[in-house]
Amino acid sequence: MTKYYTGRGDDGTTGILSGKRVSKSDKLIEAIGNLDELNSAIGVALSHIDDEVVAKELKSIQNDLFVLGANLASTNGEKADKAQIKQESLGELESSIKALGEKTPELKQFVLPGGSKASSHLHLARAIARRAERSVIAAGDDYKIDKVAIAYLNRLSSYLFAAALYLNFKNRAEESHPSY
């Protein structure tokens, strides 16, 4: 039988790939947890997405988020070089944002999160991405954080927004706008 727990974290600490044990309240663990939550939110969104291109891109993003989490977990350790978000991944996000934008009408006003189930989940994932980005930056106060990883997270929230708008447009889901 597979064991799903070790009990080593019962004291409020957790091990990271560099071999160090840190408090579960450490900024680094907060950032890794936010990446995990983001990855899970994308997984939920995927269960509602019928667009093959967006689904393929999101699965690639999920892998990138695992790489980013591994990079954070190995920060300041000798294994950090093995798990890096590559500049190419950032470029792929930018190309995808551009392609989605070309398929969607010009945005002329703010959009309230919602629309289809898929888009609603992508909007939620976008908000989680912003929190993950802030927490990774905060972890940079105490740890060396790869600048490409921060740029990737910044671009990822834009991708999730563009994908949400695209899926709403494609599926003819009505969007709401704030009134002031």
CORQUI-V51435 format. One record per pair of residues at least 6 apart in sequence whose ideal C-beta (glycine too) atoms are under 6 Angstrom apart, sorted by the first residue. I is the first residue (numbers start at 1). GAP is how many residues later the second one is. If there is no record, write none. Layout:
# CORQUI-V51435
i = (I & I)
gap = (GAP & GAP)
This chain:
# CORQUI-V51435
i = (12 & 13 & 13 & 14 & 15 & 16 & 17 & 17 & 17 & 18 & 18 & 18 & 27 & 27 & 27 & 28 & 28 & 30 & 31 & 31 & 31 & 31 & 32 & 32 & 34 & 34 & 34 & 35 & 35 & 35 & 35 & 37 & 38 & 38 & 38 & 39 & 39 & 41 & 41 & 41 & 42 & 42 & 42 & 44 & 45 & 45 & 45 & 46 & 48 & 48 & 48 & 49 & 49 & 54 & 57 & 64 & 67 & 67 & 68 & 68 & 70 & 71 & 71 & 74 & 75 & 75 & 76 & 85 & 85 & 85 & 87 & 90 & 90 & 93 & 93 & 96 & 97 & 97 & 97 & 100 & 100 & 100 & 101 & 103 & 104 & 104 & 104 & 109 & 110 & 111 & 112 & 112 & 113 & 114 & 114 & 115 & 115 & 115 & 116 & 116 & 116 & 116 & 118 & 119 & 119 & 119 & 122 & 122 & 122 & 123 & 125 & 126 & 126 & 126 & 129 & 129 & 129 & 130 & 132 & 133 & 133 & 168)
gap = (12 & 8 & 10 & 10 & 6 & 57 & 56 & 57 & 62 & 56 & 58 & 59 & 111 & 112 & 115 & 111 & 115 & 105 & 41 & 104 & 105 & 108 & 37 & 40 & 97 & 98 & 101 & 30 & 33 & 34 & 97 & 91 & 90 & 91 & 94 & 23 & 26 & 83 & 84 & 87 & 16 & 20 & 83 & 77 & 76 & 77 & 80 & 12 & 69 & 70 & 73 & 6 & 69 & 109 & 39 & 25 & 16 & 18 & 17 & 81 & 13 & 12 & 13 & 6 & 68 & 69 & 67 & 63 & 64 & 67 & 61 & 61 & 62 & 62 & 66 & 63 & 61 & 62 & 65 & 62 & 63 & 66 & 61 & 63 & 61 & 62 & 65 & 68 & 68 & 64 & 64 & 66 & 10 & 6 & 62 & 53 & 58 & 60 & 51 & 52 & 55 & 57 & 49 & 45 & 48 & 49 & 38 & 41 & 42 & 41 & 35 & 31 & 34 & 35 & 27 & 28 & 31 & 27 & 21 & 20 & 21 & 7)
